[in-house]
Amino acid sequence: MLLRRITGLALTFAIAMNVLAMPIASAGLISTKEEISIGRDVGKQLEKKYGLVEDQELQDRIARIGMSMVAISDRRDLPYSFKVLNSKDINALAAPGGYIYIFKGLVDHMPSDDELAGVIGHEIGHVVKKHTVKQMEKSLGMSVLFGVVFGDRGVMLQNIAYNAIMAGHSRSDEREADYLGFSHSLKAGYNPYSMLLGLYKLSELDQKYHYDLFSDHPEGKARVAAALKYLKDAKVSPGVIQDENAKWAKVAEGDWQLPPIYASLGGYKPLYRAYFVAGTLYRLAQLPDYNKDRYILDTDGTNITVYYDDQKIITVTPEDAAAQGVGTQELASLYVEALKQWKPKSIAKE
């Protein structure tokens, strides 16, 4: 009886192997067509669970940011979809086939297009590198073999994909997606510090939050350090200097520097404000007709904003001025004077 059982199992195993081998050929366990189908079904699950934010303008904005990076990615042959889920969680998920979801809580935590570009570029990275698909293929094993013979392969793969996405990615996969988040946002024309800003913000979150982008605080610090290296390797300049007590941050390049930033504004602390300024100057340095005389000032009656043509550089507030013992107008003028002395380094276009 035992021999018959063993023989029966062996026969079933052999049949399953033959059944599996026929459709997959050399394309891998999961074809692109199947990946798209799985991702679409997983997306429906996510939308049913959380619901979509009823704000078409926001949905269109996220889709616009996402597609701008798909256009320069290494995997453009997918029906990408970018949607905002109605959840306060600070999270983002990428289902197979290019179905990417951003949680409303993340949009609230990272309101600028540049920050969101870093995160969305990261999720596109998971799709480009097929991280979830590879996780699924590793999980198939006997489940696929018996699923082909006795069950519905599609339903089984959908469940494996959903569970893999909700469980999160490995550290190595996250690092790879971080690099692509940096690369995608940089090539698409966003602030080169986009990915770094997002990583800083996530690394500082209370660990009671569950989110896919970080699994623990030490790893968060390591990924911030890696992002800083990406910027250095790409020769992104100007850079940002922060004092050891994090009281101020300033933009600097060689011996040149802007006045330090001491105050927070709109939820952005001095370090983040400085990175926005540095990233904007990086883009100005690439203009073929850059002219130091195009800096202008504009005021809303309280704050004064420094512009280069119509590109905002920095908004100077009374709190900024008070921290340095000068008036708002005087500090804004100091920024303009320093900007006119800046001689952008020659930066190769991406």
Stockholm file with secondary structure:
# STOCKHOLM 1.0

chainA/1-350         MLLRRITGLALTFAIAMNVLAMPIASAGLISTKEEISIGRDVGKQLEKKYGLVEDQELQDRIARIGMSMVAISDRRDLPYSFKVLNSKDINALAAPGGYIYIFKGLVDHMPSDDELAGVIGHEIGHVVKKHTVKQMEKSLGMSVLFGVVFGDRGVMLQNIAYNAIMAGHSRSDEREADYLGFSHSLKAGYNPYSMLLGLYKLSELDQKYHYDLFSDHPEGKARVAAALKYLKDAKVSPGVIQDENAKWAKVAEGDWQLPPIYASLGGYKPLYRAYFVAGTLYRLAQLPDYNKDRYILDTDGTNITVYYDDQKIITVTPEDAAAQGVGTQELASLYVEALKQWKPKSIAKE
#=GR chainA/1-350 SS CHHHHHHHHHHHHHHHHHHHHHHHTTSCSSCHHHHHHHHHHHHHHHHHHHCBCSCHHHHHHHHHHHHHHHTTSSCCCSCCEEEEESCCSCCEEEEGGGEEEEEHHHHHHSCSHHHHHHHHHHHHHHHHTTHHHHHHHHHHHHHHHHHHHHSCHHHHHHHHHHHHHHHCCCHHHHHHHHHHHHHHHHHTTSCTTHHHHHHHHHHTSCTTSCCTTCSCHHHHHHHHHHHHHHHHHTTCCSEEEECTTSSCEEEEETTEECCCBCSCBTTBCHHHHHHHHHHHHHHHTTCTTCCGGGEEEEECSSCEEEEETTEEEEEECHHHHHHTTSCHHHHHHHHHHHHHHCCCCCCCCC
#=GC SS_cons         CHHHHHHHHHHHHHHHHHHHHHHHTTSCSSCHHHHHHHHHHHHHHHHHHHCBCSCHHHHHHHHHHHHHHHTTSSCCCSCCEEEEESCCSCCEEEEGGGEEEEEHHHHHHSCSHHHHHHHHHHHHHHHHTTHHHHHHHHHHHHHHHHHHHHSCHHHHHHHHHHHHHHHCCCHHHHHHHHHHHHHHHHHTTSCTTHHHHHHHHHHTSCTTSCCTTCSCHHHHHHHHHHHHHHHHHTTCCSEEEECTTSSCEEEEETTEECCCBCSCBTTBCHHHHHHHHHHHHHHHTTCTTCCGGGEEEEECSSCEEEEETTEEEEEECHHHHHHTTSCHHHHHHHHHHHHHHCCCCCCCCC
//
